[in-house]
Structures are given as C-alpha cells and as structure tokens.
C-alpha cells in the first residue's frame, strides 16, 4: 500500500488497487452500473445518449468508456 491522490477529487488516500478514494470509487461504480444497465436496454446508444438519459457527467462517461469494456453501438 502506498499514498496516492484520488483521480477524481484529489484527496490523499491509502491506495490499494483503485485510482480512486473509497467515496469516489463508490460513485464511479454507481455510474458504471447505471451506464451498463442503460446500455443493456439501449445497445446502440452513443456517449451523448448515455449522458442525456442517465444524468452521468459526459466526462465520466468518456472516462468509463476508456477504462473498462462497455459495449457502445457501432
């Protein structure tokens, strides 16, 4: 374990595996699950569709898209 700054809020925390502090990791996970569930029912959605229909900030949608596998429409 080492000290690191949270990728989202910048707060100093004890890094175990995540680039986020506990509070921000919970928020990130909630956004991810919301996005994944939205895409299950709307598989051909774009980044902008997800942002407009879920309320997730556009920057977080793009961040999650780049960090994890999320099946976006072609």
Secondary structure, 3 states (H helix, E strand, C coil): CEEEECCCCCCEEEECCCCCCHHHHHHHHHHHHHHHHHHHHCCCCCHHHHHHHHCCCHHHHHHHHHHCCCCCCC
